[in-house]
């Protein structure tokens, strides 16, 4: 009887060990199946603004939807312009999950032409009950048709390669040329800059 119980107990332990190993393998497989930043941000065979061969102003809604389904777990959205044939992509918005950094963006797009630091509200609150402020920035590529919003979760007024990318937007070309806001500073590299406002509690 003891031998039978020992065999049953051993079988149960072996089964649980197998299930645990399978779950660990599944998690690893899912994480490795997510696209790397260099692949997710790649424009492939077209110039910016372009995401995964989808060109705002030229690609159709059907072409975008076909490509967007392969890029889980990032949230990929698009606005469309009615062309009478199902709609043209007007702009593309990539909402990130925190694992893509400013360094990845620059590797994919090159250095920006312009960039603006600013205060952004975080999710946490201060002891006074207001939103905690962090240093964020908007960077402009391709004459402003590609923008990246990034944030660093501290009060250091400086661009850094490890700033977290919140979102990237690709916009369709227009007849106005550059869409970079007037007065936006040119990119100066990863240097410390004086804050625009000094009386902010961060």
CORDACOR-V389839 format. One line per field, one symbol per residue. ss: DSSP state (h for helix, s for strand, l for the rest). phi: phi as a letter, one per 20 degrees, with the letter a starting at -180 (. if undefined). burial: # if it has 16 or more other ideal C-beta (glycine too) atoms within 10 Angstrom, else .. A space follows every 50 residues. Layout:
# CORDACOR-V389839
ss = ???
phi = ???
burial = ???
This chain:
# CORDACOR-V389839
ss = lhhhhhhhhhhhhhhhhhhhhhhhhhhhhhhhhlllhhhhllllllllll sllslllllshhhhhhhhllllllsssssssllllllsssssssslllll shhhhhhhhllllsssssssssssslllllssssssssssshhhlsssss sslllllslllllssssssssllllllllllllllslllllsllllllll ll
phi = .fffffffffffffffffffffffffffffffefffgfefefeldcefea clmedgncfegffffffffedfdfedcbdcdfdncoodfebccdeedodd dggffffednffecbcfaeceeefdefeneffececadddclmnfcccdc bdebdfeafbgefeeebccddfgbfenfdfgfnffffdnecfcfffcdde ed
burial = ....................................#..##.#....### ##.####.###.##..##..#..#.#.#........######.#.#...# ##.###.##..######..#...........###########.####### ##....#.##..####.#####.......#...#..#.......#..... ..
